[in-house]
């Protein structure tokens, strides 16, 4: 796979009021991101409410997104699970329907050792090696943290092409950028620090903010990857209120509310996620206004 660079939206999954997946709106969101310049669409990740969609819905969201993108923009399919067998089955389906890559999170809740993590991702790569794998380390959600040495071991395995580094630790990201093999991509998974990671040599940002400011995030990534710190920071400072206030509650609660406020989709979430607290609505709306989005 040619190294993917730029803004990769961690797409929210639109839902009808009764909780069913809203596939017509999903198609509209894919079209909008293509028009706005998003470089890749990531589906059924954390922001896409992967913990609360069933396997059939998970697969259909991937299929519909690939079909709607129609090759205009790559689709990165979230295929992570805390069961290696389930992760492989999801990845096989994503490959079958034409996804361009898979995002594989560190198994959550069951707290695998470093060797367990290594064997988990190795098994996936060996089973579905023709669908490039991007690792995803987000210990704030998974509890288990993928050690630097484990990433370097996994980077040697054919088919594992990059990592979404979501700790927000820029020193840690710099060590990855310094030591991973040539061609292995390091992406940010943390909007507030993404500009720094890219200016240090990272290849892009897998972004929550891009759900509502895709054009600005694309422009920020282009500038940062090119080393244009002045332009990148102009955009970063403009987007800073969003980076902060889209996390006043657990993601994707605030971004779903913001998307509804902008008329992009409905506000529905599935339990145990609940609607944005009324006391936080003005905070998120203020961020949208500061960025000129409403």
Secondary structure, DSSP 8 states (H G I E B T S, - for coil): -----EEEEE----B-TTS-B-HHHHHHHHHHHHHHT-SEEEESSTTTTGGGS-HHHHHHHHHHHHHHHTTSSEEEEE---SSHHHHHHHHHHHHHHT-SEEEEE---SS---HHHHHHHHHHHHHHSTTS-EEEEE-HHHHS----HHHHHHHTTSTTEEEEEE-S--HHHHHHHHHHS-TT-EEEE--HHHHHHHHHTT--EEEESGGGT-HHHHHHHHHHHHTT-HHHHHHHHHHHHHHHHHTTSSSTTHHHHHHHHHTTSS-----TTS----HHHHHHHHHHHHHTT--
